[in-house]
């Protein structure tokens, strides 16, 4: 009769170890603040007149978003992505 109780004790110990490992993994969550990188559009020439048009050109260039910025008295197209 000692065999079933030993099996139960071993199973309980393994379950406790598994729960301990899971709790350790869940407690080590870190949150990092993302930086934003800005790059001037390479394919578009001319003034940036519309934010939606700017964003669509930046998406074609592989960026998720774009915006118009004033540089040296001209509105230029800048593409934005997370670094």
The first five atom37 places (N, CA, C, CB, O) and aatype in JSON, in Angstrom:
{
  "aatype": [20, 20, 20, 20, 20, 20, 20, 20, 20, 20, 20, 20, 20, 20, 20, 20, 20, 20, 20, 20, 20, 20, 20, 20, 20, 20, 20, 20, 20, 20, 20, 20, 20, 20, 20, 20, 20, 20, 20, 20, 20, 20, 20, 20, 20, 20, 20, 20, 20, 20, 20, 20, 20, 20, 20, 20, 20, 20, 20, 20, 20, 20, 20, 20, 20, 20, 20, 20, 20, 20, 20, 20, 20, 20, 20, 20, 20, 20, 20, 20, 20, 20, 20],
  "atom_mask": [
    [1, 1, 1, 1, 1],
    [1, 1, 1, 1, 1],
    [1, 1, 1, 1, 1],
    [1, 1, 1, 1, 1],
    [1, 1, 1, 1, 1],
    [1, 1, 1, 1, 1],
    [1, 1, 1, 1, 1],
    [1, 1, 1, 1, 1],
    [1, 1, 1, 1, 1],
    [1, 1, 1, 1, 1],
    [1, 1, 1, 1, 1],
    [1, 1, 1, 1, 1],
    [1, 1, 1, 1, 1],
    [1, 1, 1, 1, 1],
    [1, 1, 1, 1, 1],
    [1, 1, 1, 1, 1],
    [1, 1, 1, 1, 1],
    [1, 1, 1, 1, 1],
    [1, 1, 1, 1, 1],
    [1, 1, 1, 1, 1],
    [1, 1, 1, 1, 1],
    [1, 1, 1, 1, 1],
    [1, 1, 1, 1, 1],
    [1, 1, 1, 1, 1],
    [1, 1, 1, 1, 1],
    [1, 1, 1, 1, 1],
    [1, 1, 1, 1, 1],
    [1, 1, 1, 1, 1],
    [1, 1, 1, 1, 1],
    [1, 1, 1, 1, 1],
    [1, 1, 1, 1, 1],
    [1, 1, 1, 1, 1],
    [1, 1, 1, 1, 1],
    [1, 1, 1, 1, 1],
    [1, 1, 1, 1, 1],
    [1, 1, 1, 1, 1],
    [1, 1, 1, 1, 1],
    [1, 1, 1, 1, 1],
    [1, 1, 1, 1, 1],
    [1, 1, 1, 1, 1],
    [1, 1, 1, 1, 1],
    [1, 1, 1, 1, 1],
    [1, 1, 1, 1, 1],
    [1, 1, 1, 1, 1],
    [1, 1, 1, 1, 1],
    [1, 1, 1, 1, 1],
    [1, 1, 1, 1, 1],
    [1, 1, 1, 1, 1],
    [1, 1, 1, 1, 1],
    [1, 1, 1, 1, 1],
    [1, 1, 1, 1, 1],
    [1, 1, 1, 1, 1],
    [1, 1, 1, 1, 1],
    [1, 1, 1, 1, 1],
    [1, 1, 1, 1, 1],
    [1, 1, 1, 1, 1],
    [1, 1, 1, 1, 1],
    [1, 1, 1, 1, 1],
    [1, 1, 1, 1, 1],
    [1, 1, 1, 1, 1],
    [1, 1, 1, 1, 1],
    [1, 1, 1, 1, 1],
    [1, 1, 1, 1, 1],
    [1, 1, 1, 1, 1],
    [1, 1, 1, 1, 1],
    [1, 1, 1, 1, 1],
    [1, 1, 1, 1, 1],
    [1, 1, 1, 1, 1],
    [1, 1, 1, 1, 1],
    [1, 1, 1, 1, 1],
    [1, 1, 1, 1, 1],
    [1, 1, 1, 1, 1],
    [1, 1, 1, 1, 1],
    [1, 1, 1, 1, 1],
    [1, 1, 1, 1, 1],
    [1, 1, 1, 1, 1],
    [1, 1, 1, 1, 1],
    [1, 1, 1, 1, 1],
    [1, 1, 1, 1, 1],
    [1, 1, 1, 1, 1],
    [1, 1, 1, 1, 1],
    [1, 1, 1, 1, 1],
    [1, 1, 1, 1, 1]
  ],
  "atom_positions": [
    [[0.81, -1.2, 0.0], [0.0, 0.0, 0.0], [0.85, 1.26, 0.0], [-0.92, 0.0, 1.19], [0.33, 2.35, -0.23]],
    [[2.13, 1.13, 0.25], [3.0, 2.3, 0.29], [3.23, 2.85, -1.12], [4.33, 1.94, 0.95], [3.54, 4.03, -1.26]],
    [[3.09, 2.05, -2.15], [3.36, 2.48, -3.5], [2.4, 3.56, -4.0], [3.31, 1.3, -4.42], [2.88, 4.54, -4.56]],
    [[1.07, 3.45, -3.83], [0.18, 4.51, -4.3], [0.41, 5.83, -3.56], [-1.26, 4.08, -4.13], [0.32, 6.89, -4.18]],
    [[0.71, 5.8, -2.27], [0.93, 7.05, -1.56], [2.23, 7.71, -2.0], [0.95, 6.8, -0.04], [2.33, 8.94, -2.02]],
    [[3.22, 6.92, -2.34], [4.48, 7.49, -2.85], [4.26, 8.14, -4.21], [5.57, 6.4, -2.94], [4.84, 9.19, -4.5]],
    [[3.44, 7.53, -5.06], [3.12, 8.08, -6.36], [2.36, 9.39, -6.21], [2.3, 7.07, -7.18], [2.61, 10.34, -6.95]],
    [[1.44, 9.46, -5.27], [0.69, 10.68, -5.02], [1.63, 11.78, -4.5], [-0.45, 10.42, -4.0], [1.51, 12.93, -4.92]],
    [[2.54, 11.44, -3.62], [3.48, 12.42, -3.09], [4.41, 12.94, -4.19], [4.31, 11.8, -1.95], [4.71, 14.13, -4.23]],
    [[4.86, 12.05, -5.07], [5.73, 12.46, -6.17], [4.98, 13.37, -7.14], [6.28, 11.23, -6.91], [5.52, 14.37, -7.6]],
    [[3.74, 13.03, -7.44], [2.92, 13.85, -8.33], [2.65, 15.22, -7.72], [1.6, 13.15, -8.64], [2.69, 16.23, -8.43]],
    [[2.39, 15.26, -6.44], [2.14, 16.53, -5.75], [3.4, 17.39, -5.74], [1.66, 16.28, -4.3], [3.32, 18.61, -5.92]],
    [[4.55, 16.77, -5.54], [5.81, 17.52, -5.54], [6.1, 18.09, -6.93], [6.97, 16.62, -5.08], [6.55, 19.23, -7.05]],
    [[5.86, 17.3, -7.97], [6.07, 17.8, -9.33], [5.1, 18.93, -9.68], [5.91, 16.65, -10.34], [5.49, 19.9, -10.33]],
    [[3.86, 18.8, -9.26], [2.88, 19.84, -9.49], [3.26, 21.13, -8.77], [1.5, 19.37, -9.05], [3.12, 22.22, -9.33]],
    [[3.74, 21.01, -7.55], [4.18, 22.17, -6.78], [5.38, 22.84, -7.46], [4.54, 21.76, -5.34], [5.45, 24.07, -7.52]],
    [[6.31, 22.06, -7.96], [7.48, 22.59, -8.67], [7.05, 23.31, -9.94], [8.46, 21.46, -9.0], [7.57, 24.39, -10.24]],
    [[6.13, 22.74, -10.68], [5.63, 23.35, -11.9], [4.94, 24.68, -11.59], [4.67, 22.4, -12.61], [5.16, 25.66, -12.3]],
    [[4.11, 24.72, -10.57], [3.44, 25.96, -10.19], [4.44, 27.02, -9.74], [2.42, 25.7, -9.08], [4.26, 28.2, -10.03]],
    [[5.47, 26.62, -9.05], [6.5, 27.54, -8.61], [7.24, 28.15, -9.81], [7.49, 26.84, -7.68], [7.51, 29.35, -9.83]],
    [[7.55, 27.32, -10.81], [8.22, 27.82, -12.01], [7.32, 28.78, -12.79], [8.63, 26.66, -12.89], [7.79, 29.81, -13.27]],
    [[6.05, 28.45, -12.91], [5.12, 29.33, -13.61], [4.96, 30.66, -12.89], [3.77, 28.65, -13.75], [4.9, 31.71, -13.53]],
    [[4.88, 30.64, -11.58], [4.73, 31.87, -10.81], [5.97, 32.74, -10.95], [4.47, 31.56, -9.34], [5.86, 33.97, -11.0]],
    [[7.13, 32.13, -11.02], [8.37, 32.89, -11.18], [8.4, 33.56, -12.55], [9.59, 31.98, -11.0], [8.81, 34.72, -12.66]],
    [[7.98, 32.84, -13.58], [7.97, 33.41, -14.93], [6.96, 34.53, -15.05], [7.67, 32.32, -15.96], [7.24, 35.54, -15.7]],
    [[5.8, 34.39, -14.45], [4.77, 35.42, -14.54], [5.16, 36.67, -13.76], [3.45, 34.89, -14.02], [4.73, 37.77, -14.12]],
    [[5.94, 36.54, -12.74], [6.31, 37.69, -11.91], [7.44, 38.53, -12.48], [6.7, 37.23, -10.57], [7.72, 39.6, -11.95]],
    [[8.09, 38.08, -13.54], [9.23, 38.82, -14.07], [8.9, 39.57, -15.35], [10.37, 37.87, -14.33], [9.75, 39.7, -16.23]],
    [[7.69, 40.05, -15.47], [7.3, 40.81, -16.65], [7.86, 42.21, -16.56], [5.77, 40.84, -16.79], [7.66, 42.91, -15.56]],
    [[8.56, 42.63, -17.6], [9.1, 43.98, -17.63], [8.48, 44.73, -18.8], [10.65, 43.96, -17.76], [8.21, 44.16, -19.85]],
    [[8.25, 46.0, -18.59], [7.65, 46.84, -19.62], [8.68, 47.89, -20.01], [6.32, 47.5, -19.13], [9.17, 48.63, -19.15]],
    [[9.0, 47.96, -21.27], [9.96, 48.95, -21.77], [9.21, 50.01, -22.57], [11.06, 48.27, -22.64], [8.29, 49.7, -23.33]],
    [[9.62, 51.24, -22.39], [9.01, 52.32, -23.14], [9.65, 52.39, -24.52], [9.15, 53.67, -22.38], [10.88, 52.44, -24.64]],
    [[8.82, 52.41, -25.54], [9.33, 52.39, -26.91], [9.79, 53.79, -27.33], [8.26, 51.87, -27.88], [9.17, 54.79, -26.97]],
    [[10.88, 53.83, -28.08], [11.35, 55.09, -28.64], [10.78, 55.22, -30.04], [12.91, 55.15, -28.66], [10.42, 54.23, -30.68]],
    [[10.7, 56.45, -30.52], [10.19, 56.72, -31.85], [11.33, 57.23, -32.73], [9.03, 57.75, -31.8], [12.04, 58.16, -32.35]],
    [[11.5, 56.62, -33.89], [12.51, 57.04, -34.85], [11.83, 57.75, -36.01], [13.36, 55.83, -35.35], [10.77, 57.32, -36.47]],
    [[12.44, 58.83, -36.48], [11.89, 59.62, -37.56], [12.92, 59.66, -38.69], [11.52, 61.06, -37.08], [14.1, 59.9, -38.45]],
    [[12.46, 59.42, -39.92], [13.34, 59.44, -41.09], [12.63, 60.19, -42.21], [13.72, 57.99, -41.54], [11.44, 59.98, -42.45]],
    [[13.35, 61.06, -42.88], [12.74, 61.79, -43.99], [12.45, 60.83, -45.14], [13.67, 62.94, -44.46], [13.25, 59.94, -45.43]],
    [[11.32, 61.02, -45.77], [10.91, 60.17, -46.88], [11.92, 60.28, -48.02], [9.5, 60.54, -47.37], [12.36, 61.38, -48.36]],
    [[12.29, 59.13, -48.6], [13.27, 59.12, -49.67], [12.63, 59.14, -51.06], [14.17, 57.91, -49.54], [13.26, 59.59, -52.02]],
    [[11.41, 58.68, -51.17], [10.81, 58.55, -52.5], [9.95, 59.75, -52.89], [9.98, 57.31, -52.56], [9.69, 59.95, -54.08]],
    [[9.51, 60.55, -51.93], [8.62, 61.67, -52.26], [9.4, 62.96, -52.33], [7.49, 61.79, -51.22], [10.23, 63.25, -51.47]],
    [[9.15, 63.73, -53.36], [9.76, 65.05, -53.52], [8.64, 66.09, -53.52], [10.61, 65.12, -54.83], [7.56, 65.84, -54.05]],
    [[8.91, 67.23, -52.93], [7.92, 68.31, -52.91], [7.4, 68.55, -51.51], [6.77, 67.99, -53.84], [7.85, 67.94, -50.54]],
    [[6.43, 69.45, -51.43], [5.86, 69.83, -50.14], [4.86, 68.78, -49.66], [5.19, 71.2, -50.23], [4.17, 68.14, -50.45]],
    [[4.79, 68.63, -48.36], [3.83, 67.72, -47.75], [2.57, 68.53, -47.42], [4.42, 67.03, -46.45], [2.61, 69.42, -46.58]],
    [[1.47, 68.22, -48.07], [0.24, 68.99, -47.88], [-0.8, 68.27, -47.05], [-0.35, 69.33, -49.22], [-1.66, 68.92, -46.44]],
    [[-0.75, 66.95, -47.0], [-1.77, 66.18, -46.3], [-1.13, 65.1, -45.45], [-2.76, 65.57, -47.3], [-0.26, 64.37, -45.93]],
    [[-1.55, 64.99, -44.19], [-1.0, 63.96, -43.3], [-1.37, 62.56, -43.79], [-1.5, 64.17, -41.86], [-0.55, 61.64, -43.7]],
    [[-2.57, 62.39, -44.31], [-2.98, 61.06, -44.78], [-2.19, 60.64, -46.01], [-4.48, 61.03, -45.1], [-1.83, 59.47, -46.15]],
    [[-1.9, 61.58, -46.9], [-1.08, 61.29, -48.07], [0.34, 60.94, -47.63], [-1.07, 62.48, -49.05], [0.97, 60.03, -48.17]],
    [[0.84, 61.68, -46.65], [2.18, 61.42, -46.12], [2.24, 60.01, -45.52], [2.55, 62.48, -45.05], [3.19, 59.27, -45.78]],
    [[1.25, 59.66, -44.73], [1.23, 58.33, -44.1], [1.18, 57.23, -45.15], [0.04, 58.21, -43.14], [1.82, 56.19, -44.98]],
    [[0.42, 57.43, -46.23], [0.32, 56.39, -47.26], [1.66, 56.21, -47.99], [-0.79, 56.74, -48.27], [2.02, 55.08, -48.32]],
    [[2.39, 57.3, -48.24], [3.71, 57.18, -48.88], [4.68, 56.47, -47.95], [4.26, 58.58, -49.28], [5.47, 55.63, -48.39]],
    [[4.62, 56.79, -46.66], [5.51, 56.14, -45.69], [5.21, 54.65, -45.55], [5.39, 56.82, -44.32], [6.13, 53.85, -45.36]],
    [[3.96, 54.28, -45.64], [3.6, 52.86, -45.59], [4.2, 52.12, -46.78], [2.05, 52.69, -45.58], [4.67, 51.0, -46.64]],
    [[4.2, 52.75, -47.96], [4.81, 52.15, -49.14], [6.31, 51.95, -48.91], [4.56, 53.03, -50.39], [6.89, 50.98, -49.39]],
    [[6.95, 52.89, -48.17], [8.38, 52.79, -47.88], [8.68, 51.81, -46.75], [8.92, 54.15, -47.53], [9.85, 51.57, -46.45]],
    [[7.65, 51.23, -46.12], [7.86, 50.23, -45.08], [7.75, 50.76, -43.66], [9.2, 49.62, -45.25], [8.11, 50.07, -42.71]],
    [[7.25, 51.98, -43.49], [7.04, 52.55, -42.17], [5.56, 52.46, -41.81], [7.52, 54.03, -42.12], [4.72, 52.48, -42.7]],
    [[5.23, 52.35, -40.52], [3.82, 52.25, -40.14], [3.07, 53.58, -40.16], [3.72, 51.66, -38.77], [1.84, 53.58, -40.2]],
    [[3.78, 54.72, -40.14], [3.09, 56.01, -40.08], [4.0, 57.1, -40.64], [2.68, 56.34, -38.63], [5.2, 56.89, -40.83]],
    [[3.42, 58.26, -40.9], [4.18, 59.4, -41.4], [3.52, 60.7, -40.98], [4.32, 59.34, -42.91], [2.35, 60.72, -40.6]],
    [[4.28, 61.78, -41.04], [3.77, 63.08, -40.64], [4.51, 64.17, -41.4], [3.92, 63.29, -39.11], [5.62, 63.96, -41.87]],
    [[3.88, 65.33, -41.52], [4.51, 66.49, -42.16], [5.16, 67.35, -41.09], [3.46, 67.31, -42.98], [4.54, 67.64, -40.06]],
    [[6.38, 67.75, -41.32], [7.12, 68.62, -40.4], [7.65, 69.81, -41.18], [8.29, 67.86, -39.7], [7.99, 69.69, -42.36]],
    [[7.7, 70.96, -40.52], [8.24, 72.15, -41.15], [9.74, 72.23, -40.86], [7.52, 73.43, -40.65], [10.15, 72.29, -39.71]],
    [[10.53, 72.22, -41.92], [11.98, 72.34, -41.82], [12.43, 73.39, -42.82], [12.69, 70.96, -42.09], [12.13, 73.29, -44.01]],
    [[13.14, 74.39, -42.35], [13.66, 75.46, -43.21], [12.56, 76.05, -44.08], [14.8, 74.93, -44.09], [12.73, 76.21, -45.29]],
    [[11.46, 76.38, -43.47], [10.32, 77.03, -44.1], [9.63, 76.18, -45.16], [10.75, 78.32, -44.72], [8.88, 76.7, -45.98]],
    [[9.88, 74.88, -45.15], [9.21, 73.96, -46.07], [8.59, 72.83, -45.26], [10.19, 73.41, -47.14], [9.18, 72.36, -44.28]],
    [[7.4, 72.38, -45.69], [6.79, 71.22, -45.06], [7.3, 69.98, -45.77], [5.22, 71.29, -45.1], [7.06, 69.78, -46.97]],
    [[8.0, 69.14, -45.02], [8.58, 67.94, -45.6], [7.95, 66.71, -44.97], [10.1, 67.92, -45.42], [7.39, 66.76, -43.88]],
    [[8.07, 65.61, -45.69], [7.46, 64.35, -45.29], [8.46, 63.54, -44.46], [6.99, 63.55, -46.53], [9.57, 63.25, -44.91]],
    [[8.04, 63.17, -43.26], [8.88, 62.35, -42.36], [8.12, 61.09, -42.01], [9.28, 63.14, -41.07], [6.94, 61.14, -41.66]],
    [[8.79, 59.97, -42.09], [8.2, 58.67, -41.75], [8.57, 58.33, -40.3], [8.69, 57.55, -42.74], [9.68, 58.63, -39.84]],
    [[7.64, 57.7, -39.61], [7.78, 57.44, -38.17], [7.66, 55.94, -37.92], [6.71, 58.22, -37.35], [6.8, 55.27, -38.49]],
    [[8.54, 55.42, -37.05], [8.44, 54.01, -36.64], [9.04, 53.87, -35.26], [9.15, 53.07, -37.65], [9.77, 54.75, -34.8]],
    [[8.74, 52.77, -34.6], [9.34, 52.46, -33.31], [10.75, 51.93, -33.51], [8.47, 51.44, -32.53], [11.01, 51.17, -34.44]],
    [[11.65, 52.34, -32.65], [13.06, 51.89, -32.77], [13.25, 50.55, -32.1], [14.03, 52.93, -32.15], [14.36, 50.02, -32.09]]
  ]
}
